[in-house]
Amino acid sequence: MMHSNKYSSKGPLAALMMTPLTLLFVVMMAAAAILPTPIEAFITPNPSIKPVVATTTTSPTALAMGAMNKRNKFNKQKDLAAKMAEAKRLRELAEEGGGGGAAEDATAENASATTTTQLQQQTTKELTAEEIKLRNDQKRFADLLENSLTSGNDMEKGYYLTVAQEDESAEAVFRGVVRLYEGDPAPTSPFAELLSIENGEAIGKGGAKRLLPWEGSKSAASDDYLVVITDPRPKSVELRTAMKRLVGSLSPDTLRKCCVINTDTPAENRRFAKKNLEENKGLNIYCDENMEWMREYTALGEKRFSMTMFILRGGKVERIAREVEAEVLTMVVKNAIRSLS
């Protein structure tokens, strides 16, 4: 007995159409073969299942920052080399053209200065703390070695500076402190503004000319020296003590080559001189109430007011002793004068 098949009369295609799952499978396989899209795109994701993300030990951000730092460092080195080459080229052009011109010279100097500054900054960053300290010590030693009287602090042996003063001076040179140093030109114009204690008036250019040997003083040779002791503190006890000792220790000839500049009024200086310096044999006293002379000669002190001694000769600052104590000022003056010869 033959079983009847209700699908046999419609053929195989009709059988497939009557099976939805089989038809869906065929369509999905055909789409996977034709399209580049993965078959997973046709599957709706389950929101309750979180995808697993592969992680690495190196962050992409860290990699990008490292690459950027390398590029920046390389670019800075290229810029620095380019500036050095440009500065060299400008100098060569200036030398070939006999000077070239003010504009090219200024450009070359600016480029060279910029390059030098950048090199110094880069070198400082690369040095360790110990290397920087060693470099500072070597620089300080070189500065002290150049000074002809930097081998001790015993005033009785002829030195006019203590070890502390020598170290402070060398340190100031290294740090680039803006002040007068030994060998610098001695400004002459500030002397004209000093006040005489006799009449309270400025001594003017004529008085400055009579006071400064290199300006044509008739009372001193042009190659003679002038000792200046100054103290910005009003009614300074140390300065007044030092003045008494100078008058009692120096010869009249040496005293005539010395002068004191303070901030007291002419009347106050007259009263002090009359009471305490009756045996004054030539010490000149001048007033700098506005401290203009002291500013010009950088005698106000970097950290505090103190007494300073200058020896001027031939329009230059020959000797400087800063933060001098009253007890040793006379010996400092004698030793400094003796060191000139």
NUGU-19472 format. One record per residue (C-alpha): x negated, y negated, z; residue number from 1; residue in three letters. Coordinates in Angstrom, 2 decimals. Example, Ala and Ser with C-alpha at 12.3 -4.5 7.8 and 13.67 -1.06 7.14 Angstrom:
% residues 2
-12.30, 4.50, 7.80, 1, ALA .
-13.67, 1.06, 7.14, 2, SER .
END
This chain:
% residues 341
0.00, 0.00, 0.00, 1, MET .
-1.51, -3.24, -1.02, 2, MET .
-1.46, -6.20, 1.37, 3, HIS .
-0.22, -9.36, -0.12, 4, SER .
-2.60, -12.42, 0.08, 5, ASN .
-0.83, -15.66, 0.02, 6, LYS .
-4.10, -17.47, -1.05, 7, TYR .
-5.06, -15.10, -3.86, 8, SER .
-3.02, -16.81, -6.47, 9, SER .
-4.71, -20.22, -5.84, 10, LYS .
-8.38, -19.13, -6.11, 11, GLY .
-11.50, -19.79, -3.94, 12, PRO .
-11.22, -23.60, -3.99, 13, LEU .
-7.80, -23.40, -2.46, 14, ALA .
-9.18, -21.16, 0.25, 15, ALA .
-11.89, -23.72, 1.10, 16, LEU .
-9.40, -26.53, 1.25, 17, MET .
-7.42, -24.58, 3.74, 18, MET .
-10.47, -24.31, 6.07, 19, THR .
-11.31, -27.87, 7.34, 20, PRO .
-14.44, -26.91, 9.27, 21, LEU .
-16.00, -25.29, 6.24, 22, THR .
-15.24, -28.30, 4.10, 23, LEU .
-16.77, -30.71, 6.64, 24, LEU .
-19.95, -28.65, 6.75, 25, PHE .
-20.32, -28.69, 2.97, 26, VAL .
-19.83, -32.45, 2.81, 27, VAL .
-22.43, -33.11, 5.53, 28, MET .
-25.00, -30.86, 3.82, 29, MET .
-24.43, -32.62, 0.49, 30, ALA .
-24.87, -36.05, 2.14, 31, ALA .
-28.10, -34.96, 3.84, 32, ALA .
-29.51, -33.81, 0.49, 33, ALA .
-28.61, -37.03, -1.35, 34, ILE .
-29.10, -39.85, 1.21, 35, LEU .
-32.38, -40.73, 3.06, 36, PRO .
-30.41, -41.39, 6.23, 37, THR .
-30.92, -38.70, 8.88, 38, PRO .
-27.92, -36.54, 9.55, 39, ILE .
-27.94, -37.71, 13.18, 40, GLU .
-26.57, -41.04, 11.96, 41, ALA .
-23.23, -39.38, 11.25, 42, PHE .
-23.02, -38.06, 14.80, 43, ILE .
-21.47, -40.34, 17.41, 44, THR .
-23.89, -40.66, 20.38, 45, PRO .
-22.75, -39.76, 23.83, 46, ASN .
-23.06, -42.86, 26.07, 47, PRO .
-23.59, -40.73, 29.15, 48, SER .
-26.87, -39.39, 27.77, 49, ILE .
-29.81, -41.83, 27.92, 50, LYS .
-32.43, -41.50, 25.23, 51, PRO .
-35.92, -40.53, 26.24, 52, VAL .
-38.49, -43.25, 25.30, 53, VAL .
-42.09, -42.23, 24.88, 54, ALA .
-44.50, -44.40, 26.86, 55, THR .
-48.22, -45.01, 26.47, 56, THR .
-50.86, -46.08, 28.92, 57, THR .
-51.76, -49.21, 26.89, 58, THR .
-49.13, -51.94, 26.60, 59, SER .
-48.64, -53.47, 23.14, 60, PRO .
-48.70, -56.92, 24.83, 61, THR .
-52.08, -56.17, 26.41, 62, ALA .
-53.44, -55.04, 23.07, 63, LEU .
-52.17, -58.20, 21.40, 64, ALA .
-53.67, -60.44, 24.12, 65, MET .
-57.01, -58.67, 23.87, 66, GLY .
-57.10, -59.15, 20.12, 67, ALA .
-56.14, -62.81, 20.55, 68, MET .
-58.92, -63.40, 23.11, 69, ASN .
-61.46, -61.85, 20.76, 70, LYS .
-60.26, -64.06, 17.90, 71, ARG .
-60.36, -67.19, 20.10, 72, ASN .
-63.86, -66.42, 21.31, 73, LYS .
-65.02, -65.81, 17.77, 74, PHE .
-63.39, -69.03, 16.58, 75, ASN .
-65.00, -71.07, 19.38, 76, LYS .
-68.41, -69.67, 18.46, 77, GLN .
-67.78, -70.50, 14.81, 78, LYS .
-66.72, -74.06, 15.70, 79, ASP .
-69.79, -74.51, 17.88, 80, LEU .
-72.10, -73.26, 15.14, 81, ALA .
-70.40, -75.52, 12.61, 82, ALA .
-70.84, -78.58, 14.83, 83, LYS .
-74.51, -77.77, 15.35, 84, MET .
-75.03, -77.36, 11.63, 85, ALA .
-73.21, -80.64, 10.94, 86, GLU .
-75.29, -82.50, 13.53, 87, ALA .
-78.48, -81.11, 11.99, 88, LYS .
-77.35, -82.09, 8.51, 89, ARG .
-76.56, -85.64, 9.59, 90, LEU .
-79.93, -86.01, 11.30, 91, ARG .
-81.72, -84.78, 8.17, 92, GLU .
-79.76, -87.23, 6.01, 93, LEU .
-80.61, -90.07, 8.36, 94, ALA .
-84.30, -89.18, 8.29, 95, GLU .
-84.38, -88.89, 4.49, 96, GLU .
-82.50, -92.14, 3.98, 97, GLY .
-84.57, -94.17, 6.42, 98, GLY .
-81.87, -94.38, 9.05, 99, GLY .
-78.82, -93.89, 6.81, 100, GLY .
-76.59, -96.41, 8.54, 101, GLY .
-74.97, -97.11, 11.87, 102, ALA .
-71.87, -95.05, 11.11, 103, ALA .
-73.80, -91.89, 10.19, 104, GLU .
-76.15, -92.30, 13.14, 105, ASP .
-73.22, -92.69, 15.52, 106, ALA .
-71.49, -89.63, 14.04, 107, THR .
-74.65, -87.55, 14.34, 108, ALA .
-75.21, -88.65, 17.93, 109, GLU .
-71.61, -87.91, 18.88, 110, ASN .
-71.72, -84.49, 17.24, 111, ALA .
-75.04, -83.68, 18.89, 112, SER .
-73.80, -84.88, 22.30, 113, ALA .
-70.60, -82.84, 21.98, 114, THR .
-72.55, -79.75, 20.97, 115, THR .
-75.01, -80.16, 23.85, 116, THR .
-72.20, -80.59, 26.36, 117, THR .
-70.41, -77.49, 25.11, 118, GLN .
-73.61, -75.47, 25.21, 119, LEU .
-74.28, -76.61, 28.77, 120, GLN .
-70.74, -75.72, 29.84, 121, GLN .
-70.93, -72.32, 28.15, 122, GLN .
-74.35, -71.62, 29.70, 123, THR .
-73.12, -72.65, 33.17, 124, THR .
-70.14, -70.29, 32.90, 125, LYS .
-72.40, -67.40, 31.92, 126, GLU .
-74.83, -67.93, 34.81, 127, LEU .
-74.28, -66.14, 38.09, 128, THR .
-74.31, -67.95, 41.43, 129, ALA .
-77.84, -66.74, 42.17, 130, GLU .
-79.09, -67.88, 38.76, 131, GLU .
-77.54, -71.32, 39.22, 132, ILE .
-79.15, -71.66, 42.65, 133, LYS .
-82.51, -70.60, 41.23, 134, LEU .
-82.20, -73.12, 38.40, 135, ARG .
-81.32, -75.90, 40.88, 136, ASN .
-84.28, -75.02, 43.08, 137, ASP .
-86.63, -75.04, 40.10, 138, GLN .
-85.33, -78.42, 38.95, 139, LYS .
-85.66, -79.89, 42.41, 140, ARG .
-89.19, -78.57, 42.71, 141, PHE .
-90.12, -80.09, 39.33, 142, ALA .
-88.75, -83.46, 40.40, 143, ASP .
-90.72, -83.37, 43.62, 144, LEU .
-93.86, -82.28, 41.83, 145, LEU .
-93.71, -85.34, 39.56, 146, GLU .
-93.80, -87.65, 42.57, 147, ASN .
-97.35, -88.48, 43.56, 148, SER .
-96.52, -88.59, 47.26, 149, LEU .
-94.32, -85.58, 47.80, 150, THR .
-96.48, -83.28, 49.84, 151, SER .
-95.45, -83.94, 53.42, 152, GLY .
-93.42, -85.96, 55.87, 153, ASN .
-96.09, -87.14, 58.28, 154, ASP .
-96.13, -90.96, 58.14, 155, MET .
-99.50, -91.00, 59.83, 156, GLU .
-100.98, -89.25, 56.80, 157, LYS .
-99.88, -92.02, 54.49, 158, GLY .
-96.51, -90.81, 53.20, 159, TYR .
-93.65, -93.30, 52.92, 160, TYR .
-90.90, -90.69, 52.46, 161, LEU .
-89.84, -87.84, 54.70, 162, THR .
-89.09, -84.38, 53.34, 163, VAL .
-85.37, -85.04, 53.78, 164, ALA .
-85.65, -88.26, 51.76, 165, GLN .
-87.59, -86.50, 49.02, 166, GLU .
-85.01, -83.71, 48.84, 167, ASP .
-82.14, -86.20, 48.74, 168, GLU .
-83.79, -88.15, 45.93, 169, SER .
-84.44, -85.03, 43.88, 170, ALA .
-80.88, -83.84, 44.46, 171, GLU .
-79.52, -87.23, 43.34, 172, ALA .
-81.57, -87.03, 40.15, 173, VAL .
-80.26, -83.55, 39.41, 174, PHE .
-76.63, -84.48, 40.09, 175, ARG .
-76.96, -87.58, 37.91, 176, GLY .
-76.08, -90.07, 40.64, 177, VAL .
-75.91, -93.56, 39.14, 178, VAL .
-78.40, -95.64, 41.12, 179, ARG .
-81.84, -97.18, 40.79, 180, LEU .
-84.81, -94.84, 40.81, 181, TYR .
-88.53, -95.46, 40.95, 182, GLU .
-89.71, -96.69, 37.57, 183, GLY .
-86.40, -98.33, 36.61, 184, ASP .
-86.31, -102.01, 35.55, 185, PRO .
-85.77, -104.42, 38.43, 186, ALA .
-82.78, -106.74, 37.77, 187, PRO .
-83.76, -110.39, 38.23, 188, THR .
-80.45, -112.26, 37.81, 189, SER .
-78.96, -111.13, 41.19, 190, PRO .
-81.72, -113.00, 43.03, 191, PHE .
-80.39, -116.36, 41.82, 192, ALA .
-77.12, -115.78, 43.72, 193, GLU .
-78.79, -115.19, 47.09, 194, LEU .
-78.16, -117.87, 49.74, 195, LEU .
-80.93, -119.63, 51.59, 196, SER .
-80.57, -119.58, 55.37, 197, ILE .
-81.89, -123.17, 55.49, 198, GLU .
-79.04, -124.89, 53.64, 199, ASN .
-76.60, -122.06, 52.84, 200, GLY .
-76.84, -122.67, 49.10, 201, GLU .
-77.78, -120.28, 46.30, 202, ALA .
-81.47, -120.37, 45.49, 203, ILE .
-80.67, -120.44, 41.75, 204, GLY .
-82.94, -119.53, 38.88, 205, LYS .
-85.68, -121.81, 40.17, 206, GLY .
-85.70, -120.13, 43.57, 207, GLY .
-85.68, -116.67, 41.96, 208, ALA .
-88.62, -117.69, 39.78, 209, LYS .
-90.60, -118.82, 42.82, 210, ARG .
-89.75, -115.61, 44.67, 211, LEU .
-90.49, -113.05, 41.94, 212, LEU .
-94.17, -112.79, 40.94, 213, PRO .
-93.52, -111.53, 37.39, 214, TRP .
-91.18, -114.46, 36.72, 215, GLU .
-94.00, -116.99, 36.96, 216, GLY .
-94.27, -117.63, 40.68, 217, SER .
-96.96, -120.20, 41.45, 218, LYS .
-97.65, -118.72, 44.88, 219, SER .
-98.36, -115.17, 43.67, 220, ALA .
-100.12, -113.44, 40.79, 221, ALA .
-97.95, -111.99, 38.05, 222, SER .
-99.05, -108.45, 38.91, 223, ASP .
-98.35, -108.87, 42.62, 224, ASP .
-95.55, -107.04, 44.43, 225, TYR .
-92.47, -108.03, 46.44, 226, LEU .
-91.15, -105.96, 49.35, 227, VAL .
-87.38, -106.17, 49.85, 228, VAL .
-85.68, -104.79, 52.97, 229, ILE .
-81.89, -104.78, 52.85, 230, THR .
-79.03, -103.64, 55.06, 231, ASP .
-75.31, -104.16, 54.26, 232, PRO .
-74.16, -103.74, 57.86, 233, ARG .
-73.18, -107.05, 59.50, 234, PRO .
-75.39, -108.04, 62.42, 235, LYS .
-77.23, -104.76, 62.02, 236, SER .
-79.09, -103.85, 65.19, 237, VAL .
-81.46, -101.62, 63.23, 238, GLU .
-82.33, -104.35, 60.75, 239, LEU .
-82.90, -106.94, 63.45, 240, ARG .
-85.11, -104.52, 65.39, 241, THR .
-87.06, -103.79, 62.20, 242, ALA .
-87.51, -107.51, 61.48, 243, MET .
-89.01, -108.07, 64.93, 244, LYS .
-91.44, -105.22, 64.40, 245, ARG .
-92.41, -106.42, 60.93, 246, LEU .
-93.25, -109.88, 62.21, 247, VAL .
-95.32, -108.42, 65.04, 248, GLY .
-97.17, -105.83, 62.93, 249, SER .
-97.81, -107.19, 59.42, 250, LEU .
-100.39, -109.77, 58.52, 251, SER .
-99.23, -113.25, 57.41, 252, PRO .
-100.36, -112.50, 53.85, 253, ASP .
-98.27, -109.31, 53.71, 254, THR .
-95.26, -110.99, 55.33, 255, LEU .
-95.22, -113.65, 52.61, 256, ARG .
-94.70, -110.82, 50.11, 257, LYS .
-91.69, -109.51, 52.05, 258, CYS .
-88.09, -110.64, 52.20, 259, CYS .
-84.99, -109.48, 54.03, 260, VAL .
-81.51, -109.49, 52.46, 261, ILE .
-78.45, -108.99, 54.67, 262, ASN .
-74.74, -109.84, 54.75, 263, THR .
-74.81, -112.21, 57.71, 264, ASP .
-74.02, -115.88, 57.20, 265, THR .
-76.85, -118.43, 56.92, 266, PRO .
-75.92, -119.83, 60.34, 267, ALA .
-76.06, -116.41, 61.99, 268, GLU .
-79.46, -115.74, 60.42, 269, ASN .
-80.77, -119.11, 61.57, 270, ARG .
-79.69, -118.46, 65.16, 271, ARG .
-81.26, -115.01, 65.18, 272, PHE .
-84.52, -116.23, 63.62, 273, ALA .
-84.79, -119.14, 66.04, 274, LYS .
-84.28, -116.93, 69.07, 275, LYS .
-86.22, -113.81, 68.05, 276, ASN .
-88.64, -114.72, 65.26, 277, LEU .
-90.34, -117.82, 66.63, 278, GLU .
-93.67, -116.40, 65.59, 279, GLU .
-92.42, -115.73, 62.05, 280, ASN .
-95.42, -116.18, 59.78, 281, LYS .
-93.78, -115.99, 56.37, 282, GLY .
-90.91, -113.47, 56.35, 283, LEU .
-88.17, -114.79, 54.03, 284, ASN .
-84.51, -114.12, 54.85, 285, ILE .
-81.67, -114.40, 52.33, 286, TYR .
-77.92, -113.88, 52.51, 287, CYS .
-75.86, -111.64, 50.26, 288, ASP .
-72.44, -112.08, 51.85, 289, GLU .
-70.53, -110.64, 48.87, 290, ASN .
-73.04, -107.78, 48.52, 291, MET .
-73.52, -108.55, 44.82, 292, GLU .
-77.29, -108.10, 45.00, 293, TRP .
-76.88, -104.85, 46.94, 294, MET .
-74.44, -103.46, 44.38, 295, ARG .
-76.78, -104.33, 41.53, 296, GLU .
-79.66, -102.62, 43.33, 297, TYR .
-77.46, -99.68, 44.46, 298, THR .
-78.38, -100.39, 48.09, 299, ALA .
-74.96, -99.72, 49.62, 300, LEU .
-75.60, -96.02, 50.15, 301, GLY .
-73.80, -93.08, 48.64, 302, GLU .
-72.13, -91.91, 51.86, 303, LYS .
-72.79, -94.63, 54.44, 304, ARG .
-74.38, -98.04, 54.87, 305, PHE .
-78.04, -97.89, 55.83, 306, SER .
-81.34, -99.73, 55.53, 307, MET .
-83.23, -99.51, 52.24, 308, THR .
-86.71, -100.66, 51.24, 309, MET .
-87.72, -101.60, 47.69, 310, PHE .
-91.10, -102.57, 46.31, 311, ILE .
-90.81, -104.49, 43.04, 312, LEU .
-93.74, -105.19, 40.75, 313, ARG .
-94.08, -106.21, 37.13, 314, GLY .
-90.32, -106.23, 36.64, 315, GLY .
-89.96, -102.61, 37.77, 316, LYS .
-88.91, -100.73, 40.89, 317, VAL .
-92.18, -99.19, 42.06, 318, GLU .
-91.09, -97.70, 45.39, 319, ARG .
-87.74, -96.91, 47.05, 320, ILE .
-87.08, -95.57, 50.54, 321, ALA .
-83.42, -95.09, 51.45, 322, ARG .
-81.84, -94.58, 54.88, 323, GLU .
-84.93, -95.84, 56.68, 324, VAL .
-84.91, -95.96, 60.48, 325, GLU .
-86.01, -99.13, 62.29, 326, ALA .
-88.65, -97.25, 64.29, 327, GLU .
-90.60, -96.23, 61.19, 328, VAL .
-89.90, -99.13, 58.82, 329, LEU .
-93.20, -100.87, 59.48, 330, THR .
-95.16, -97.71, 58.72, 331, MET .
-93.02, -97.03, 55.65, 332, VAL .
-93.79, -100.51, 54.29, 333, VAL .
-97.52, -100.16, 54.95, 334, LYS .
-97.75, -96.70, 53.40, 335, ASN .
-95.68, -97.69, 50.38, 336, ALA .
-97.88, -100.73, 49.74, 337, ILE .
-100.99, -98.61, 50.15, 338, ARG .
-99.65, -96.09, 47.63, 339, SER .
-99.51, -98.75, 44.89, 340, LEU .
-103.28, -98.92, 44.54, 341, SER .
END
